[in-house]
Amino acid sequence: MNLDRGPLQIFDAISEPILHGKGEEWSDLCRVGNLVAAMFGCQSMVEPLRIVLVRKPDASFATSEPKVWGYTARPNLQAAGEEHDAFVALLRASGVEVWYHDEPQKGKADAIFVHDPVIVTDRGAIVLRMGKELRRGEEASIAKTLDKHGVPVLGSLRSPATAEGGDLLWVGHDFLAVGQGFRTNAKGLLRLRELLVGSGVHVEPVPLPDYKGPEACLHLMSLISLVDEDLAVIYPRLLPAPFHVTLKKLGFDFIEVPDGEFDTMAPNVLAVGPRDCIMLEGNPITKERLEDAGCRVRTYRGDEISMKAEGGATCLTRPILRAR
């Protein structure tokens, strides 16, 4: 199975790739006269992150009904904004161009977690259908934002299919692992396969454990993050054994998260490039293990935007373009 990503898409083909110059936005450099490089394409978890979508916490995030949303407490909006600004600063310091999803989302506390309503392939966005009913409606809103930036829609999911971005893991350019649990169902898996027909992508189901039941948030990416093409951060106690074996056969090495750091989202690590990571602070053992494996690791404070709302660094971002 070929796990290598294809070249950056170029329209009116140009002979050399466009390089990201210091102080310039990647989207500007995707245009040279009438030649346009695709500003989207993200069939990888580890290639250098060029463009990312985020959403600043708003009044809806500071919900007066935190238990309804599964939050541990009501977020402090001012503190959440400061944490989010610092998180975005880490992205920009990594050379990532940041787009903001500013479409109104009244009453949608989880809308800050832009990773879930959509995925972006080399042929365009796939608009998903959330398994968490409270989040329904986020999908169309984020699709509007992507349309404003020129990202086409390849297709979408309709009832009864459900799928959330946190269950969708690009093991390689042509290998999409799909968690099967309370948020992503079998109909969602089938629809993703339909939309990816002809793209050469193998779609692999990964049955997830019940854990704490349907009200808890347990995505595939709650248990695993890729930080290089052959290196994964995993929580072995809950990672399904057959998937663990598959990754091992593909040549992956593993960094294991200890039990004491699972609840602080240590498996949730955002790679902005190969072995270049951003993760939630408060996970010193996992951080040290990443560094021992040759990774650069930077941490962010997420008392409000992560710990209270069960969403880590990957959840807060929707990668739009990854490219070498």
C-alpha positions in Angstrom: 0.0 0.0 0.0 1.4 3.4 -1.0 1.4 5.8 1.9 3.2 8.6 0.1 1.3 11.8 -0.6 1.1 13.0 -4.2 2.5 16.3 -5.3 0.8 19.6 -4.4 -2.0 20.2 -6.9 -1.2 22.8 -9.5 -3.6 24.3 -12.0 -2.0 25.3 -15.4 0.9 23.2 -14.3 4.0 24.9 -13.2 7.4 23.2 -13.2 8.6 24.1 -9.7 6.7 24.1 -6.4 5.8 27.4 -4.8 7.9 28.0 -1.7 6.6 29.8 1.4 8.7 33.0 1.7 9.4 34.7 5.0 6.6 37.0 6.0 4.3 36.0 3.2 1.0 34.2 3.4 0.8 30.7 1.8 -2.4 31.5 0.0 -0.8 34.6 -1.7 2.1 32.4 -2.8 -0.3 29.9 -4.3 -1.0 32.5 -7.0 1.6 33.4 -9.6 0.0 35.4 -12.4 -2.7 33.2 -13.8 -1.1 30.1 -12.3 -2.8 28.8 -9.2 -1.7 26.1 -6.8 -4.6 24.4 -4.9 -5.0 26.1 -1.5 -6.4 22.9 -0.1 -5.5 19.2 0.2 -5.0 17.5 3.5 -4.7 13.7 3.2 -2.0 13.6 5.9 -1.7 14.2 9.6 2.0 15.0 9.6 3.1 16.9 6.4 4.0 20.5 7.0 0.8 22.4 7.9 0.4 25.4 5.6 -3.2 26.6 6.1 -5.5 25.9 9.1 -9.0 27.0 10.1 -9.8 28.0 13.6 -12.7 29.6 15.5 -12.3 32.0 18.3 -14.4 31.2 21.4 -17.6 33.3 21.6 -20.6 33.8 23.9 -22.0 30.4 22.8 -18.8 28.7 24.0 -19.3 30.2 27.5 -22.6 28.2 27.8 -24.8 28.6 30.8 -25.5 24.9 30.5 -22.1 23.2 30.6 -23.5 19.8 31.7 -25.8 19.7 28.7 -22.7 20.0 26.5 -20.6 17.6 28.5 -18.4 20.3 29.9 -16.9 20.0 33.4 -17.7 23.7 34.1 -18.8 26.8 32.4 -15.8 28.3 30.5 -14.6 31.8 31.4 -14.9 33.6 28.1 -12.2 36.2 28.6 -9.7 33.6 29.8 -10.7 31.3 26.9 -10.1 34.1 24.4 -6.6 34.7 25.8 -5.8 31.0 25.7 -7.0 30.7 22.1 -5.0 33.7 21.0 -1.9 32.2 22.5 -2.6 28.9 20.8 -3.0 30.6 17.4 0.3 32.4 18.0 2.0 29.0 18.3 0.5 28.1 14.9 1.6 31.3 13.3 5.1 30.9 14.8 5.2 27.6 13.0 4.7 29.3 9.7 1.0 28.3 9.4 -1.5 30.6 7.7 -4.5 30.9 9.9 -8.1 31.3 8.6 -10.9 32.2 11.0 -14.4 30.6 10.8 -16.6 33.6 11.8 -20.0 32.4 10.5 -22.7 32.9 13.2 -23.2 29.8 15.4 -25.7 30.9 18.0 -26.1 28.4 20.8 -23.4 26.0 19.4 -20.9 25.8 22.3 -18.8 23.1 20.5 -18.4 25.2 17.3 -14.9 26.1 18.5 -13.9 22.5 17.7 -13.7 23.0 13.9 -12.0 19.7 13.3 -15.2 17.8 13.4 -17.8 19.1 10.9 -15.7 18.6 7.8 -12.6 17.0 6.3 -10.5 18.3 3.4 -9.2 16.0 0.7 -7.1 16.7 -2.4 -10.4 17.0 -4.4 -12.2 19.2 -1.9 -14.1 19.2 1.3 -16.4 16.5 2.6 -19.1 18.0 4.7 -19.9 15.6 7.5 -23.0 15.0 9.7 -22.4 15.2 13.4 -23.1 12.3 15.6 -23.6 14.6 18.5 -27.1 16.0 17.8 -26.4 19.3 19.6 -23.8 20.0 17.0 -26.0 19.6 14.0 -26.0 22.8 11.9 -22.3 23.4 12.3 -21.6 21.6 9.1 -23.4 24.0 6.7 -21.9 27.0 8.6 -18.3 25.8 8.2 -19.0 24.9 4.5 -19.9 28.6 3.9 -16.6 29.7 5.4 -14.6 27.2 3.2 -16.6 28.4 0.1 -15.5 32.0 0.8 -11.9 30.8 0.7 -12.4 28.9 -2.5 -12.4 25.4 -1.1 -14.9 23.3 -3.2 -17.2 20.7 -1.7 -16.6 17.2 -2.9 -19.7 15.9 -1.3 -21.7 15.6 2.0 -23.3 13.2 4.4 -27.1 12.9 4.9 -29.3 11.2 7.4 -28.9 8.5 8.7 -25.2 8.7 8.0 -23.0 10.3 10.7 -19.3 11.0 10.9 -17.1 13.4 12.8 -13.6 14.6 12.0 -12.2 13.3 15.2 -12.9 9.7 14.0 -11.1 10.2 10.7 -7.3 9.5 10.7 -5.1 9.7 7.6 -2.7 6.9 8.2 -1.2 7.8 4.9 -2.2 9.8 1.8 -4.2 6.8 0.5 -5.3 5.3 3.8 -8.1 6.7 5.9 -8.9 5.0 9.2 -12.5 5.6 10.3 -13.5 5.1 13.9 -16.8 3.3 14.4 -18.4 4.3 17.6 -21.1 6.6 19.0 -20.2 9.6 16.7 -19.4 7.9 13.4 -21.7 5.1 12.2 -21.6 2.4 9.5 -23.7 4.5 7.1 -21.1 7.3 7.5 -18.3 4.9 6.7 -20.1 3.7 3.5 -20.8 7.3 2.4 -17.1 8.2 2.8 -16.2 5.2 0.7 -18.6 6.4 -2.0 -17.2 9.9 -2.0 -13.6 8.6 -2.2 -14.2 6.2 -5.0 -11.7 6.8 -7.8 -9.2 8.6 -5.5 -7.2 5.5 -4.6 -8.0 5.9 -0.9 -8.4 2.8 1.2 -11.0 3.3 3.9 -10.5 1.1 7.0 -13.1 0.8 9.8 -11.8 0.8 13.3 -14.3 -0.3 15.9 -14.1 1.8 19.1 -14.7 0.7 22.7 -17.8 1.9 24.6 -15.7 3.6 27.2 -18.1 5.7 29.2 -21.1 5.4 26.9 -22.8 7.5 24.2 -22.7 10.8 26.1 -18.9 10.8 26.5 -16.7 12.1 23.7 -14.5 9.3 22.5 -13.2 9.6 19.0 -10.5 7.5 17.3 -8.2 10.6 17.7 -8.9 10.5 21.5 -6.6 7.4 21.4 -4.0 8.2 18.8 -2.2 11.0 17.0 0.4 10.7 14.3 3.5 12.8 14.6 5.5 11.4 11.7 4.9 9.0 8.9 6.1 6.1 11.1 5.5 7.4 14.6 2.2 7.5 16.6 1.3 8.7 20.1 -1.2 6.1 21.5 -3.2 5.2 24.6 -2.7 1.5 24.4 -5.3 0.6 27.0 -8.1 1.7 24.7 -6.6 1.6 21.2 -8.3 -1.4 19.4 -5.8 -4.2 19.2 -6.4 -5.1 15.4 -5.7 -1.4 14.5 -2.6 -1.5 16.7 -1.4 -4.6 14.8 -2.1 -3.0 11.4 0.0 0.1 12.3 2.8 -2.1 13.5 2.8 -4.0 10.2 3.0 -0.7 8.4 6.2 0.1 10.3 5.0 2.4 12.9 6.8 3.0 16.2 4.7 4.1 19.2 4.9 6.5 22.1 2.6 5.3 24.8 0.6 7.6 27.0 0.5 6.6 30.7 -2.8 6.2 32.4 -2.3 9.3 34.4 -2.2 11.5 31.3 -5.1 10.2 29.4 -7.7 12.5 31.0 -5.5 15.5 30.3 -5.6 14.6 26.6 -2.0 13.5 26.1 -2.9 11.4 23.0 -4.2 14.5 21.3 -1.1 15.9 19.6 -1.2 18.3 16.6 1.7 17.8 14.2 2.5 21.0 12.4 5.2 19.1 10.5 7.0 15.8 10.9 8.1 15.5 14.6 7.1 19.1 15.2 4.2 19.1 17.7 1.8 21.2 19.7 0.0 19.6 22.7 -1.9 20.6 25.9 0.3 21.4 28.8 0.3 19.2 31.9 1.5 16.0 30.3 5.2 15.9 31.2 5.7 12.2 30.7 4.3 12.1 27.2 6.1 15.3 26.4 9.4 13.8 27.5 8.8 10.7 25.5 8.1 12.7 22.4 11.3 14.7 22.9 13.3 11.5 23.4 11.9 10.4 20.0 13.4 13.5 18.4 10.2 15.6 18.4 10.1 19.4 19.0 7.2 19.9 21.4 5.5 23.1 22.4 2.6 23.3 24.8 -0.4 25.6 25.2 -2.5 26.4 28.2 -6.0 25.1 27.8 -7.8 25.2 31.1 -10.8 26.8 29.5 -10.7 25.9 25.8 -9.6 22.3 26.3 -9.9 20.9 29.8 -13.4 22.2 30.5 -14.7 21.2 27.1 -12.9 17.9 26.2 -11.1 19.2 23.1 -7.4 19.2 22.5 -5.0 20.8 19.9 -6.3 18.7 17.0 -9.9 19.4 17.9 -9.3 23.2 17.8 -8.0 23.1 14.2 -9.2 22.1 10.8 -6.2 21.6 8.6 -6.9 22.9 5.1 -3.6 22.4 3.4 -0.6 20.3 4.2 2.3 20.3 1.7 6.0 19.8 1.6 
